[in-house]
Amino acid sequence: MRRLIDRYDVHAPRYTSYPTAAQFTPAVGPADWAAWLKRTPRDAAVSLYLHFPFCKRLCWYCGCNTRAVNRAGVVSTYVDLLLQEADLVLAHIGRSVRVGSIHLGGGTPNMLSPDDLERLFAGLSARFDLRDCFEIAAELDPEVLTSEWVEAAGRVGLNRASLGVQDLSPRVQAAVNRPESFETIRWAAEALRGQGVTSLNLDLMYGLPLQTVEHVVTTLGRVTTLKPDRIALFGYAHVPWMKPHQRLINDADLPDAEARFIQSQAAARYLTGKGWQTVGLDHFALPHDGLAAADRSGRLHRNFQGYTTDAAEVLIGLGASSISRTPQGFVQNHVQERDWRQAVGAGDLPVARGVALTEQAAFVGEIIERLMCDFVVDVARIARRRGRDLSEVAGAWSRLERFAADGLVCLDGTVVAVTTLGKPFVRAVCAAFDPDAADIQQRHARVV
């Protein structure tokens, strides 16, 4: 395994999309987004993603677009502008649209006051058709959560929540500036379930500074007593050249690639031994949960929030740095909150960059998504359905030969199957189909 790590622990995208965000350019902008919005299908529900770039504290490991704030007025005016952006989007669509799911991400969405949360959803309800909205989800910081916020969330229909935990060791928490007690997490889990949350996820991490296998397993031993429906176990991505605050972490305290691998495998063994089903690369779900059911039936998908059951073709992102997706391509709003506020305030779609989705890119993207979700793909079957030629991915086969020689994949005609040994390296396998992977690899974290 040490030899395999040395060979395949490369920089590679997480492939929450293809093309990846690293391939977005200013060549695609507001005019393209306006044209794509006009083509929003009438007969299908869209998904909404709302980004909140605010936190009470800045965790040093964080790779998200966020900042620490302590002024309620900043957050409240942000809600006003979110609704203004929704108006701009709908003006280009030309009608109201049905929404199937809403996801609040961040940052920390529970930095909103309870009143602002309810005001936001009243505004969304007045603009979109939410009658068929089956899921309202939010990423939450337990340390900031209050009874009043949870009660307001229950009134707006929150039914899925994700709590950031990472690690319960005080030593590890101090190394990443995220103090948090198990009692706080337990209270949050119980309070949310009491207000209608039926699917609870806990976010955990491995590869953090000073973290050991014992820390990972001890954390799991405590949080699994809460019976979370889902657990996301992410490897810490140390990219200080992209996230300067990560320089506050002492590089010497970080576990090496082999130690990270051992931590991730120990966690997976623990969780599967306790009844959680492995889903994709880094998620786990109890058998009754919708994510586990989607995985068993081959309906698992992957988007910017990770593994999901959401199959909507159109994702409308609102807020600074939000990414939207349509069959025509991807766009991303201004990352800097100031630029986003200025654009929305001026009545302009706040898009800064994006990428048009060619038929060939959609072909490659489906191959990558199926590998990330199912660990097996019949490339010829996808090519026939999309009317593509196998020559478009001819270069992948030569790149996959060394993976096959090392037992990481099995190649059977046009079927690529990632082996159990190869699953930790699936992002590198996907990169074999990505013609731009080598050019953008330094913008991404390592595979292991």
Secondary structure by P-SEA (a helix, b strand, c coil): caaaaacccccccccccccccccccccccaaaaaaaaaaccccbbbbbbbbbccccccccccccbbbbbccaaaaaaaaaaaaaaaaaaaaaacbbbbbcbbbbbccccccccaaaaaaaaaaaaaccccccccbbbbbbccccccaaaaaaaaaacccbbbbbbccccaaaaaaacbbbbaaaaaaaaaaaaaacccbbbbbbbcccccccaaaaaaaaaacccccccbbbbbccccccccccccccccccccccaaaaaaaaaaaaaaaaaabbbbcccbbbbccccaaaaaaaaccccccccccccccccbbbbcccbbbbbcccccccccccaaaaaaaaaacccccccbbbbcaaaaaaaaaaaaaacccccaaaaaaaaaccccccaaaaaaaaaaaaaaccccccccbbbbccccccaaaaaaaaaccccccccccccccc
